[in-house]
Amino acid sequence: MSAAEQISKLVPINSLGPDSINELLASTPIEEVSSGTMLFDEGDNDHQAIYLLEGEVQLSSESGTKRMIIGGQEDAKYALAQLKPRQYTGKTKSKASIIRVDGALLDRLITMEQAARSGGIVVEEYEGSADDWVMGLLRNEVFQKLPPANFNALLARLESVPVKAGQVIVKQGDPGDYYYLIQSGHATVARKHDTGKVGMLAEIGDGEGFGEEALLTGAPRNATVIMRTEGLLMRLAKQDFDALLKEPVVHWVSGDEVRAQVQGGAGLIDVRTEDEFKRGAIKGAINLPLYLLRLKANTLEPGRRYVVYCDSGSRSCAAAFLLAQRGFEASVLKGGLNALRGA
């Protein structure tokens, strides 16, 4: 029996289609564990759904309650001691096969399929399938942070926009009105400098987003985006972007919380300009101006938490969103340096 066939019988994985099951397996392979392996402790508040495929696991609680779960039997169709905090300690009593599923990923996959079945999103035809594109969203670090309800609502509110090569999608200096995702096609991001020269900042393609900075900061568009090819964009209005994406992704912290996070190993990033940084900054901070963040984010330490700040919190809000897109955990100093100065 294949791995996909094994997990397709588990609840609620059995509600997923083949593509979603393969997506689960890509991130959570089946593990072979030895007898006596501790899978979890009573009181754990993790985000995993752990399933027993083969072997035996004993569940025991401090109150003296014990249960034996045997792979292949009815009880094994359900995640082990799934109520959180966990009500039991789980330990293998024989060699066993298990799978640890990320609970948030499972929720998002179920949400996506139910939304598609209920007509929650209409995606126009292009080379590839709409399901492939939505699955691509689920791999995006930002969308992985969304509660399932937000992701479902976002799918329903995205509007499709066919585009042609050479078409200007957003223009530098215009107000921000939409956030865009490229379903198919390629675009160029360019910026006109004070000298009058136009410089290309980036080339973006399938699955990438743009336009968030103006929505997050309230400032005019800081670059122009022009389609290099024909394609299809999906756009989200500002009010929906704020409610569905900004609120869950951007985490605000106080000055005291910043100090605690830094003491715990977090890095400080000042996203103001180089000249502003030279005039005074928080001790220990590095300077990575917002306009350079897309290009320089790969110089940051993977897996490290960061706190970003500016004068007011506006630019740092945009910076935190950009970092989240690249897989970083980033908090924002609420009110920025202005709040610290007034404290």
ChimeraX attribute file (.defattr): number of C-alpha atoms within 10 A of each C-alpha:
attribute: neighborCount
match mode: 1-to-1
recipient: residues
	/A:1	5
	/A:2	7
	/A:3	13
	/A:4	14
	/A:5	12
	/A:6	13
	/A:7	23
	/A:8	18
	/A:9	16
	/A:10	19
	/A:11	14
	/A:12	15
	/A:13	20
	/A:14	14
	/A:15	16
	/A:16	19
	/A:17	13
	/A:18	13
	/A:19	14
	/A:20	20
	/A:21	20
	/A:22	15
	/A:23	16
	/A:24	20
	/A:25	17
	/A:26	10
	/A:27	12
	/A:28	13
	/A:29	13
	/A:30	19
	/A:31	13
	/A:32	13
	/A:33	16
	/A:34	14
	/A:35	14
	/A:36	15
	/A:37	15
	/A:38	15
	/A:39	16
	/A:40	18
	/A:41	17
	/A:42	17
	/A:43	14
	/A:44	14
	/A:45	14
	/A:46	13
	/A:47	15
	/A:48	18
	/A:49	18
	/A:50	20
	/A:51	23
	/A:52	28
	/A:53	24
	/A:54	19
	/A:55	20
	/A:56	21
	/A:57	27
	/A:58	19
	/A:59	23
	/A:60	19
	/A:61	16
	/A:62	10
	/A:63	8
	/A:64	7
	/A:65	9
	/A:66	13
	/A:67	12
	/A:68	15
	/A:69	20
	/A:70	20
	/A:71	19
	/A:72	15
	/A:73	12
	/A:74	10
	/A:75	14
	/A:76	20
	/A:77	21
	/A:78	18
	/A:79	19
	/A:80	23
	/A:81	19
	/A:82	17
	/A:83	13
	/A:84	14
	/A:85	14
	/A:86	18
	/A:87	19
	/A:88	26
	/A:89	21
	/A:90	26
	/A:91	19
	/A:92	22
	/A:93	19
	/A:94	17
	/A:95	15
	/A:96	21
	/A:97	18
	/A:98	19
	/A:99	19
	/A:100	20
	/A:101	21
	/A:102	16
	/A:103	14
	/A:104	17
	/A:105	20
	/A:106	21
	/A:107	15
	/A:108	23
	/A:109	25
	/A:110	20
	/A:111	21
	/A:112	23
	/A:113	20
	/A:114	15
	/A:115	17
	/A:116	19
	/A:117	10
	/A:118	8
	/A:119	11
	/A:120	18
	/A:121	21
	/A:122	14
	/A:123	19
	/A:124	14
	/A:125	9
	/A:126	11
	/A:127	6
	/A:128	9
	/A:129	12
	/A:130	17
	/A:131	15
	/A:132	13
	/A:133	16
	/A:134	19
	/A:135	18
	/A:136	15
	/A:137	18
	/A:138	20
	/A:139	13
	/A:140	16
	/A:141	17
	/A:142	22
	/A:143	21
	/A:144	19
	/A:145	21
	/A:146	21
	/A:147	17
	/A:148	20
	/A:149	12
	/A:150	19
	/A:151	22
	/A:152	22
	/A:153	16
	/A:154	21
	/A:155	21
	/A:156	15
	/A:157	18
	/A:158	22
	/A:159	16
	/A:160	19
	/A:161	14
	/A:162	12
	/A:163	17
	/A:164	15
	/A:165	14
	/A:166	14
	/A:167	14
	/A:168	15
	/A:169	15
	/A:170	21
	/A:171	18
	/A:172	15
	/A:173	14
	/A:174	14
	/A:175	15
	/A:176	23
	/A:177	20
	/A:178	20
	/A:179	20
	/A:180	22
	/A:181	21
	/A:182	22
	/A:183	27
	/A:184	22
	/A:185	19
	/A:186	20
	/A:187	25
	/A:188	18
	/A:189	18
	/A:190	19
	/A:191	19
	/A:192	15
	/A:193	10
	/A:194	7
	/A:195	6
	/A:196	8
	/A:197	8
	/A:198	13
	/A:199	12
	/A:200	13
	/A:201	17
	/A:202	13
	/A:203	15
	/A:204	18
	/A:205	18
	/A:206	17
	/A:207	18
	/A:208	18
	/A:209	17
	/A:210	17
	/A:211	21
	/A:212	22
	/A:213	24
	/A:214	24
	/A:215	22
	/A:216	23
	/A:217	17
	/A:218	15
	/A:219	15
	/A:220	16
	/A:221	22
	/A:222	19
	/A:223	23
	/A:224	21
	/A:225	25
	/A:226	20
	/A:227	21
	/A:228	18
	/A:229	17
	/A:230	16
	/A:231	20
	/A:232	22
	/A:233	22
	/A:234	21
	/A:235	21
	/A:236	21
	/A:237	16
	/A:238	19
	/A:239	13
	/A:240	17
	/A:241	21
	/A:242	16
	/A:243	12
	/A:244	20
	/A:245	22
	/A:246	22
	/A:247	12
	/A:248	15
	/A:249	24
	/A:250	22
	/A:251	17
	/A:252	19
	/A:253	17
	/A:254	16
	/A:255	17
	/A:256	9
	/A:257	14
	/A:258	22
	/A:259	13
	/A:260	12
	/A:261	18
	/A:262	15
	/A:263	10
	/A:264	10
	/A:265	11
	/A:266	18
	/A:267	20
	/A:268	24
	/A:269	24
	/A:270	27
	/A:271	28
	/A:272	21
	/A:273	15
	/A:274	12
	/A:275	8
	/A:276	15
	/A:277	18
	/A:278	10
	/A:279	7
	/A:280	8
	/A:281	17
	/A:282	12
	/A:283	7
	/A:284	11
	/A:285	16
	/A:286	15
	/A:287	18
	/A:288	21
	/A:289	21
	/A:290	21
	/A:291	16
	/A:292	12
	/A:293	15
	/A:294	16
	/A:295	11
	/A:296	12
	/A:297	15
	/A:298	11
	/A:299	8
	/A:300	13
	/A:301	11
	/A:302	12
	/A:303	9
	/A:304	12
	/A:305	17
	/A:306	22
	/A:307	26
	/A:308	30
	/A:309	27
	/A:310	27
	/A:311	20
	/A:312	16
	/A:313	23
	/A:314	20
	/A:315	26
	/A:316	31
	/A:317	28
	/A:318	24
	/A:319	32
	/A:320	28
	/A:321	25
	/A:322	21
	/A:323	22
	/A:324	21
	/A:325	19
	/A:326	16
	/A:327	16
	/A:328	21
	/A:329	21
	/A:330	26
	/A:331	29
	/A:332	29
	/A:333	25
	/A:334	24
	/A:335	21
	/A:336	23
	/A:337	19
	/A:338	13
	/A:339	15
	/A:340	14
	/A:341	9
	/A:342	7
	/A:343	7
